[in-house]
Amino acid sequence: MKQKNINKSRRKLLTRTLRYATVGLISAGTAGAVIKRRRLRREGKCLNRGICKNCAVFEDCGLPRALSVRQATKGCNHG
């Protein structure tokens, strides 16, 4: 009986440890992505690898490629 309780508590400990480690890794990855995005915007670098069409910040972007795409599509109405 005592052996079963020890195994059960070890299993709980392992499960909790893995759960919290996973949450920590996901949180660290998210924080890293947010920090990288802010740094790229501050440095004036493209956030979307130069693909302006589906970029979330295309309308407010001041990078040369975005300005060029806006100028080129200004007269076009694809809607």
Gaussian input, Z-matrix of N, CA and C with variables (Angstrom, degrees):
# hf/3-21g

backbone

0 1
 N
 C     1     B1
 C     2     B2     1     A1
 N     3     B3     2     A2     1     D1
 C     4     B4     3     A3     2     D2
 C     5     B5     4     A4     3     D3
 N     6     B6     5     A5     4     D4
 C     7     B7     6     A6     5     D5
 C     8     B8     7     A7     6     D6
 N     9     B9     8     A8     7     D7
 C    10    B10     9     A9     8     D8
 C    11    B11    10    A10     9     D9
 N    12    B12    11    A11    10    D10
 C    13    B13    12    A12    11    D11
 C    14    B14    13    A13    12    D12
 N    15    B15    14    A14    13    D13
 C    16    B16    15    A15    14    D14
 C    17    B17    16    A16    15    D15
 N    18    B18    17    A17    16    D16
 C    19    B19    18    A18    17    D17
 C    20    B20    19    A19    18    D18
 N    21    B21    20    A20    19    D19
 C    22    B22    21    A21    20    D20
 C    23    B23    22    A22    21    D21
 N    24    B24    23    A23    22    D22
 C    25    B25    24    A24    23    D23
 C    26    B26    25    A25    24    D24
 N    27    B27    26    A26    25    D25
 C    28    B28    27    A27    26    D26
 C    29    B29    28    A28    27    D27
 N    30    B30    29    A29    28    D28
 C    31    B31    30    A30    29    D29
 C    32    B32    31    A31    30    D30
 N    33    B33    32    A32    31    D31
 C    34    B34    33    A33    32    D32
 C    35    B35    34    A34    33    D33
 N    36    B36    35    A35    34    D34
 C    37    B37    36    A36    35    D35
 C    38    B38    37    A37    36    D36
 N    39    B39    38    A38    37    D37
 C    40    B40    39    A39    38    D38
 C    41    B41    40    A40    39    D39
 N    42    B42    41    A41    40    D40
 C    43    B43    42    A42    41    D41
 C    44    B44    43    A43    42    D42
 N    45    B45    44    A44    43    D43
 C    46    B46    45    A45    44    D44
 C    47    B47    46    A46    45    D45
 N    48    B48    47    A47    46    D46
 C    49    B49    48    A48    47    D47
 C    50    B50    49    A49    48    D48
 N    51    B51    50    A50    49    D49
 C    52    B52    51    A51    50    D50
 C    53    B53    52    A52    51    D51
 N    54    B54    53    A53    52    D52
 C    55    B55    54    A54    53    D53
 C    56    B56    55    A55    54    D54
 N    57    B57    56    A56    55    D55
 C    58    B58    57    A57    56    D56
 C    59    B59    58    A58    57    D57
 N    60    B60    59    A59    58    D58
 C    61    B61    60    A60    59    D59
 C    62    B62    61    A61    60    D60
 N    63    B63    62    A62    61    D61
 C    64    B64    63    A63    62    D62
 C    65    B65    64    A64    63    D63
 N    66    B66    65    A65    64    D64
 C    67    B67    66    A66    65    D65
 C    68    B68    67    A67    66    D66
 N    69    B69    68    A68    67    D67
 C    70    B70    69    A69    68    D68
 C    71    B71    70    A70    69    D69
 N    72    B72    71    A71    70    D70
 C    73    B73    72    A72    71    D71
 C    74    B74    73    A73    72    D72
 N    75    B75    74    A74    73    D73
 C    76    B76    75    A75    74    D74
 C    77    B77    76    A76    75    D75
 N    78    B78    77    A77    76    D76
 C    79    B79    78    A78    77    D77
 C    80    B80    79    A79    78    D78
 N    81    B81    80    A80    79    D79
 C    82    B82    81    A81    80    D80
 C    83    B83    82    A82    81    D81
 N    84    B84    83    A83    82    D82
 C    85    B85    84    A84    83    D83
 C    86    B86    85    A85    84    D84
 N    87    B87    86    A86    85    D85
 C    88    B88    87    A87    86    D86
 C    89    B89    88    A88    87    D87
 N    90    B90    89    A89    88    D88
 C    91    B91    90    A90    89    D89
 C    92    B92    91    A91    90    D90
 N    93    B93    92    A92    91    D91
 C    94    B94    93    A93    92    D92
 C    95    B95    94    A94    93    D93
 N    96    B96    95    A95    94    D94
 C    97    B97    96    A96    95    D95
 C    98    B98    97    A97    96    D96
 N    99    B99    98    A98    97    D97
 C   100   B100    99    A99    98    D98
 C   101   B101   100   A100    99    D99
 N   102   B102   101   A101   100   D100
 C   103   B103   102   A102   101   D101
 C   104   B104   103   A103   102   D102
 N   105   B105   104   A104   103   D103
 C   106   B106   105   A105   104   D104
 C   107   B107   106   A106   105   D105
 N   108   B108   107   A107   106   D106
 C   109   B109   108   A108   107   D107
 C   110   B110   109   A109   108   D108
 N   111   B111   110   A110   109   D109
 C   112   B112   111   A111   110   D110
 C   113   B113   112   A112   111   D111
 N   114   B114   113   A113   112   D112
 C   115   B115   114   A114   113   D113
 C   116   B116   115   A115   114   D114
 N   117   B117   116   A116   115   D115
 C   118   B118   117   A117   116   D116
 C   119   B119   118   A118   117   D117
 N   120   B120   119   A119   118   D118
 C   121   B121   120   A120   119   D119
 C   122   B122   121   A121   120   D120
 N   123   B123   122   A122   121   D121
 C   124   B124   123   A123   122   D122
 C   125   B125   124   A124   123   D123
 N   126   B126   125   A125   124   D124
 C   127   B127   126   A126   125   D125
 C   128   B128   127   A127   126   D126
 N   129   B129   128   A128   127   D127
 C   130   B130   129   A129   128   D128
 C   131   B131   130   A130   129   D129
 N   132   B132   131   A131   130   D130
 C   133   B133   132   A132   131   D131
 C   134   B134   133   A133   132   D132
 N   135   B135   134   A134   133   D133
 C   136   B136   135   A135   134   D134
 C   137   B137   136   A136   135   D135
 N   138   B138   137   A137   136   D136
 C   139   B139   138   A138   137   D137
 C   140   B140   139   A139   138   D138
 N   141   B141   140   A140   139   D139
 C   142   B142   141   A141   140   D140
 C   143   B143   142   A142   141   D141
 N   144   B144   143   A143   142   D142
 C   145   B145   144   A144   143   D143
 C   146   B146   145   A145   144   D144
 N   147   B147   146   A146   145   D145
 C   148   B148   147   A147   146   D146
 C   149   B149   148   A148   147   D147
 N   150   B150   149   A149   148   D148
 C   151   B151   150   A150   149   D149
 C   152   B152   151   A151   150   D150
 N   153   B153   152   A152   151   D151
 C   154   B154   153   A153   152   D152
 C   155   B155   154   A154   153   D153
 N   156   B156   155   A155   154   D154
 C   157   B157   156   A156   155   D155
 C   158   B158   157   A157   156   D156
 N   159   B159   158   A158   157   D157
 C   160   B160   159   A159   158   D158
 C   161   B161   160   A160   159   D159
 N   162   B162   161   A161   160   D160
 C   163   B163   162   A162   161   D161
 C   164   B164   163   A163   162   D162
 N   165   B165   164   A164   163   D163
 C   166   B166   165   A165   164   D164
 C   167   B167   166   A166   165   D165
 N   168   B168   167   A167   166   D166
 C   169   B169   168   A168   167   D167
 C   170   B170   169   A169   168   D168
 N   171   B171   170   A170   169   D169
 C   172   B172   171   A171   170   D170
 C   173   B173   172   A172   171   D171
 N   174   B174   173   A173   172   D172
 C   175   B175   174   A174   173   D173
 C   176   B176   175   A175   174   D174
 N   177   B177   176   A176   175   D175
 C   178   B178   177   A177   176   D176
 C   179   B179   178   A178   177   D177
 N   180   B180   179   A179   178   D178
 C   181   B181   180   A180   179   D179
 C   182   B182   181   A181   180   D180
 N   183   B183   182   A182   181   D181
 C   184   B184   183   A183   182   D182
 C   185   B185   184   A184   183   D183
 N   186   B186   185   A185   184   D184
 C   187   B187   186   A186   185   D185
 C   188   B188   187   A187   186   D186
 N   189   B189   188   A188   187   D187
 C   190   B190   189   A189   188   D188
 C   191   B191   190   A190   189   D189
 N   192   B192   191   A191   190   D190
 C   193   B193   192   A192   191   D191
 C   194   B194   193   A193   192   D192
 N   195   B195   194   A194   193   D193
 C   196   B196   195   A195   194   D194
 C   197   B197   196   A196   195   D195
 N   198   B198   197   A197   196   D196
 C   199   B199   198   A198   197   D197
 C   200   B200   199   A199   198   D198
 N   201   B201   200   A200   199   D199
 C   202   B202   201   A201   200   D200
 C   203   B203   202   A202   201   D201
 N   204   B204   203   A203   202   D202
 C   205   B205   204   A204   203   D203
 C   206   B206   205   A205   204   D204
 N   207   B207   206   A206   205   D205
 C   208   B208   207   A207   206   D206
 C   209   B209   208   A208   207   D207
 N   210   B210   209   A209   208   D208
 C   211   B211   210   A210   209   D209
 C   212   B212   211   A211   210   D210
 N   213   B213   212   A212   211   D211
 C   214   B214   213   A213   212   D212
 C   215   B215   214   A214   213   D213
 N   216   B216   215   A215   214   D214
 C   217   B217   216   A216   215   D215
 C   218   B218   217   A217   216   D216
 N   219   B219   218   A218   217   D217
 C   220   B220   219   A219   218   D218
 C   221   B221   220   A220   219   D219
 N   222   B222   221   A221   220   D220
 C   223   B223   222   A222   221   D221
 C   224   B224   223   A223   222   D222
 N   225   B225   224   A224   223   D223
 C   226   B226   225   A225   224   D224
 C   227   B227   226   A226   225   D225
 N   228   B228   227   A227   226   D226
 C   229   B229   228   A228   227   D227
 C   230   B230   229   A229   228   D228
 N   231   B231   230   A230   229   D229
 C   232   B232   231   A231   230   D230
 C   233   B233   232   A232   231   D231
 N   234   B234   233   A233   232   D232
 C   235   B235   234   A234   233   D233
 C   236   B236   235   A235   234   D234

   B1=1.4506
   B2=1.5271
   B3=1.3307
   B4=1.4552
   B5=1.5301
   B6=1.3148
   B7=1.4640
   B8=1.5364
   B9=1.3270
   B10=1.4625
   B11=1.5197
   B12=1.3244
   B13=1.4661
   B14=1.5290
   B15=1.3146
   B16=1.4668
   B17=1.5265
   B18=1.3405
   B19=1.4636
   B20=1.5226
   B21=1.3332
   B22=1.4582
   B23=1.5276
   B24=1.3262
   B25=1.4609
   B26=1.5314
   B27=1.3239
   B28=1.4694
   B29=1.5259
   B30=1.3174
   B31=1.4610
   B32=1.5316
   B33=1.3285
   B34=1.4657
   B35=1.5256
   B36=1.3142
   B37=1.4557
   B38=1.5274
   B39=1.3169
   B40=1.4545
   B41=1.5249
   B42=1.3167
   B43=1.4629
   B44=1.5203
   B45=1.3041
   B46=1.4685
   B47=1.5231
   B48=1.3219
   B49=1.4666
   B50=1.5213
   B51=1.3215
   B52=1.4639
   B53=1.5197
   B54=1.3153
   B55=1.4695
   B56=1.5301
   B57=1.3226
   B58=1.4554
   B59=1.5290
   B60=1.3196
   B61=1.4599
   B62=1.5244
   B63=1.3289
   B64=1.4658
   B65=1.5208
   B66=1.3092
   B67=1.4695
   B68=1.5312
   B69=1.3115
   B70=1.4610
   B71=1.5163
   B72=1.3276
   B73=1.4702
   B74=1.5274
   B75=1.3187
   B76=1.4712
   B77=1.5279
   B78=1.3184
   B79=1.4690
   B80=1.5237
   B81=1.3198
   B82=1.4671
   B83=1.5284
   B84=1.3173
   B85=1.4612
   B86=1.5128
   B87=1.3128
   B88=1.4643
   B89=1.5248
   B90=1.3159
   B91=1.4656
   B92=1.5274
   B93=1.3239
   B94=1.4645
   B95=1.5136
   B96=1.3302
   B97=1.4651
   B98=1.5282
   B99=1.3302
   B100=1.4642
   B101=1.5222
   B102=1.3080
   B103=1.4598
   B104=1.5300
   B105=1.3186
   B106=1.4669
   B107=1.5249
   B108=1.3252
   B109=1.4678
   B110=1.5297
   B111=1.3233
   B112=1.4773
   B113=1.5310
   B114=1.3328
   B115=1.4626
   B116=1.5247
   B117=1.3191
   B118=1.4611
   B119=1.5213
   B120=1.3180
   B121=1.4727
   B122=1.5256
   B123=1.3266
   B124=1.4619
   B125=1.5276
   B126=1.3380
   B127=1.4615
   B128=1.5203
   B129=1.3271
   B130=1.4552
   B131=1.5180
   B132=1.3299
   B133=1.4573
   B134=1.5179
   B135=1.3191
   B136=1.4598
   B137=1.5265
   B138=1.3308
   B139=1.4573
   B140=1.5198
   B141=1.3204
   B142=1.4586
   B143=1.5246
   B144=1.3301
   B145=1.4636
   B146=1.5192
   B147=1.3110
   B148=1.4581
   B149=1.5113
   B150=1.3156
   B151=1.4608
   B152=1.5253
   B153=1.3109
   B154=1.4606
   B155=1.5230
   B156=1.3018
   B157=1.4606
   B158=1.5326
   B159=1.3059
   B160=1.4659
   B161=1.5219
   B162=1.2966
   B163=1.4605
   B164=1.5280
   B165=1.3169
   B166=1.4656
   B167=1.5256
   B168=1.3173
   B169=1.4662
   B170=1.5339
   B171=1.3139
   B172=1.4653
   B173=1.5297
   B174=1.3172
   B175=1.4650
   B176=1.5306
   B177=1.3230
   B178=1.4626
   B179=1.5176
   B180=1.3335
   B181=1.4580
   B182=1.5262
   B183=1.3286
   B184=1.4500
   B185=1.5173
   B186=1.3251
   B187=1.4592
   B188=1.5206
   B189=1.3341
   B190=1.4677
   B191=1.5314
   B192=1.3169
   B193=1.4675
   B194=1.5248
   B195=1.3290
   B196=1.4592
   B197=1.5233
   B198=1.3193
   B199=1.4641
   B200=1.5206
   B201=1.3143
   B202=1.4590
   B203=1.5296
   B204=1.3109
   B205=1.4695
   B206=1.5211
   B207=1.3155
   B208=1.4662
   B209=1.5192
   B210=1.3360
   B211=1.4647
   B212=1.5291
   B213=1.3221
   B214=1.4570
   B215=1.5280
   B216=1.3195
   B217=1.4580
   B218=1.5166
   B219=1.3148
   B220=1.4546
   B221=1.5247
   B222=1.3231
   B223=1.4511
   B224=1.5230
   B225=1.3145
   B226=1.4679
   B227=1.5076
   B228=1.3204
   B229=1.4575
   B230=1.5212
   B231=1.3296
   B232=1.4642
   B233=1.5129
   B234=1.2982
   B235=1.4565
   B236=1.4582
   A1=111.00
   A2=115.91
   A3=120.13
   A4=111.00
   A5=117.42
   A6=122.84
   A7=110.59
   A8=117.95
   A9=122.18
   A10=110.77
   A11=116.95
   A12=120.63
   A13=111.11
   A14=116.03
   A15=119.74
   A16=110.15
   A17=116.28
   A18=119.80
   A19=111.78
   A20=115.70
   A21=120.78
   A22=110.61
   A23=117.41
   A24=120.28
   A25=110.85
   A26=117.95
   A27=120.21
   A28=110.27
   A29=115.48
   A30=120.65
   A31=109.94
   A32=116.84
   A33=121.05
   A34=110.73
   A35=116.03
   A36=120.97
   A37=110.68
   A38=116.45
   A39=120.86
   A40=111.14
   A41=116.61
   A42=121.33
   A43=111.04
   A44=117.06
   A45=121.01
   A46=111.18
   A47=115.87
   A48=119.67
   A49=110.56
   A50=116.72
   A51=119.87
   A52=111.77
   A53=117.17
   A54=121.05
   A55=110.38
   A56=117.25
   A57=120.22
   A58=111.95
   A59=117.04
   A60=120.01
   A61=110.00
   A62=117.28
   A63=121.08
   A64=110.97
   A65=117.05
   A66=120.72
   A67=109.99
   A68=116.46
   A69=120.29
   A70=112.56
   A71=116.89
   A72=120.17
   A73=111.75
   A74=116.33
   A75=119.63
   A76=110.16
   A77=116.65
   A78=120.67
   A79=111.29
   A80=116.55
   A81=120.29
   A82=110.78
   A83=117.20
   A84=120.59
   A85=112.28
   A86=116.74
   A87=121.39
   A88=110.45
   A89=116.86
   A90=120.35
   A91=110.65
   A92=116.44
   A93=120.19
   A94=112.38
   A95=117.01
   A96=120.96
   A97=111.09
   A98=116.48
   A99=120.38
   A100=110.27
   A101=117.29
   A102=121.05
   A103=110.49
   A104=117.34
   A105=120.89
   A106=110.66
   A107=116.97
   A108=120.79
   A109=111.00
   A110=116.28
   A111=119.58
   A112=111.08
   A113=116.19
   A114=119.89
   A115=110.98
   A116=116.86
   A117=120.46
   A118=111.56
   A119=117.17
   A120=119.71
   A121=110.65
   A122=116.45
   A123=120.56
   A124=110.80
   A125=116.51
   A126=121.17
   A127=112.81
   A128=117.60
   A129=121.14
   A130=113.33
   A131=116.60
   A132=120.73
   A133=109.38
   A134=115.32
   A135=121.95
   A136=111.07
   A137=115.41
   A138=121.62
   A139=111.93
   A140=116.82
   A141=120.99
   A142=112.14
   A143=117.10
   A144=123.35
   A145=113.19
   A146=117.55
   A147=121.23
   A148=115.08
   A149=118.05
   A150=121.12
   A151=107.45
   A152=116.20
   A153=120.79
   A154=113.74
   A155=117.62
   A156=121.87
   A157=112.98
   A158=118.66
   A159=121.82
   A160=113.32
   A161=117.65
   A162=121.54
   A163=110.64
   A164=115.88
   A165=121.42
   A166=112.18
   A167=118.11
   A168=120.88
   A169=112.07
   A170=117.08
   A171=121.63
   A172=112.72
   A173=117.77
   A174=121.39
   A175=112.50
   A176=117.36
   A177=121.39
   A178=113.30
   A179=117.09
   A180=120.97
   A181=110.82
   A182=115.72
   A183=120.74
   A184=113.31
   A185=116.77
   A186=120.25
   A187=110.25
   A188=117.62
   A189=121.38
   A190=114.00
   A191=117.42
   A192=119.17
   A193=111.08
   A194=118.13
   A195=121.11
   A196=110.52
   A197=116.57
   A198=119.98
   A199=110.35
   A200=116.29
   A201=121.27
   A202=111.14
   A203=117.03
   A204=120.30
   A205=110.43
   A206=117.40
   A207=120.24
   A208=110.93
   A209=116.60
   A210=121.06
   A211=109.90
   A212=117.30
   A213=121.47
   A214=111.91
   A215=117.68
   A216=120.25
   A217=112.71
   A218=116.61
   A219=121.09
   A220=112.06
   A221=117.22
   A222=121.72
   A223=113.28
   A224=117.14
   A225=120.28
   A226=110.41
   A227=116.06
   A228=120.69
   A229=107.32
   A230=115.05
   A231=119.91
   A232=111.92
   A233=118.58
   A234=121.53
   A235=110.64
   D1=-43.20
   D2=-179.04
   D3=-65.02
   D4=-37.45
   D5=179.52
   D6=-62.63
   D7=-39.96
   D8=179.17
   D9=-64.28
   D10=-40.03
   D11=179.23
   D12=-66.35
   D13=-38.88
   D14=178.50
   D15=-65.17
   D16=-44.90
   D17=178.71
   D18=-62.85
   D19=-38.32
   D20=179.70
   D21=-65.87
   D22=-43.19
   D23=-179.62
   D24=-70.27
   D25=-33.36
   D26=175.63
   D27=-65.41
   D28=-42.08
   D29=179.70
   D30=-62.99
   D31=-42.43
   D32=177.52
   D33=-61.66
   D34=-44.53
   D35=-179.91
   D36=-61.58
   D37=-45.67
   D38=179.83
   D39=-63.76
   D40=-43.90
   D41=179.44
   D42=-61.30
   D43=-47.12
   D44=179.85
   D45=-64.40
   D46=-41.85
   D47=-179.90
   D48=-61.77
   D49=-46.20
   D50=178.94
   D51=-65.28
   D52=-39.11
   D53=179.06
   D54=-61.68
   D55=-48.89
   D56=-178.13
   D57=-69.51
   D58=-33.08
   D59=176.31
   D60=-65.81
   D61=-40.76
   D62=178.14
   D63=-64.26
   D64=-45.01
   D65=178.08
   D66=-61.23
   D67=-40.95
   D68=178.58
   D69=-63.80
   D70=-42.12
   D71=178.75
   D72=-65.82
   D73=-41.73
   D74=178.15
   D75=-63.93
   D76=-42.16
   D77=178.90
   D78=-63.88
   D79=-42.91
   D80=179.57
   D81=-65.13
   D82=-39.86
   D83=177.76
   D84=-64.49
   D85=-42.01
   D86=178.23
   D87=-64.60
   D88=-45.07
   D89=179.10
   D90=-62.25
   D91=-40.41
   D92=177.67
   D93=-62.28
   D94=-41.03
   D95=179.48
   D96=-65.89
   D97=-41.14
   D98=179.16
   D99=-65.20
   D100=-43.63
   D101=179.97
   D102=-64.03
   D103=-41.83
   D104=179.25
   D105=-63.51
   D106=-43.44
   D107=179.80
   D108=-61.33
   D109=-44.04
   D110=178.59
   D111=-63.40
   D112=-41.08
   D113=-179.89
   D114=-64.28
   D115=-43.51
   D116=179.71
   D117=-63.52
   D118=-40.92
   D119=178.17
   D120=-65.42
   D121=-40.81
   D122=-179.32
   D123=-65.05
   D124=-36.74
   D125=179.68
   D126=-82.38
   D127=-5.47
   D128=179.48
   D129=75.29
   D130=31.43
   D131=179.03
   D132=-103.75
   D133=154.08
   D134=-177.67
   D135=-67.20
   D136=135.80
   D137=179.41
   D138=-89.41
   D139=-20.27
   D140=-170.84
   D141=-117.60
   D142=29.84
   D143=177.21
   D144=54.95
   D145=32.58
   D146=175.33
   D147=81.33
   D148=8.33
   D149=178.26
   D150=-97.54
   D151=95.26
   D152=-172.70
   D153=-77.13
   D154=-31.07
   D155=-171.41
   D156=-53.85
   D157=-45.65
   D158=-176.31
   D159=-107.96
   D160=19.55
   D161=-177.18
   D162=-75.95
   D163=138.98
   D164=-178.45
   D165=-70.87
   D166=-26.44
   D167=-177.15
   D168=-109.94
   D169=20.18
   D170=-175.54
   D171=-57.20
   D172=-43.95
   D173=-176.29
   D174=-63.82
   D175=-31.57
   D176=-177.78
   D177=-100.17
   D178=-1.37
   D179=-174.43
   D180=-74.28
   D181=137.08
   D182=179.05
   D183=-111.78
   D184=11.01
   D185=179.64
   D186=-71.35
   D187=150.90
   D188=-175.91
   D189=-54.49
   D190=-41.42
   D191=-178.89
   D192=-64.61
   D193=-42.31
   D194=179.87
   D195=-65.91
   D196=-40.14
   D197=177.53
   D198=-62.04
   D199=-41.25
   D200=179.30
   D201=-65.14
   D202=-43.14
   D203=179.34
   D204=-65.27
   D205=-41.66
   D206=178.07
   D207=-62.73
   D208=-41.59
   D209=179.20
   D210=-64.08
   D211=-42.91
   D212=-177.21
   D213=-69.19
   D214=-31.60
   D215=-177.38
   D216=-99.72
   D217=6.16
   D218=-177.69
   D219=-60.44
   D220=-46.35
   D221=-177.97
   D222=-81.94
   D223=-14.22
   D224=-177.70
   D225=-87.33
   D226=139.31
   D227=174.13
   D228=-125.54
   D229=99.91
   D230=-177.34
   D231=-91.43
   D232=1.18
   D233=-175.98
   D234=-90.50

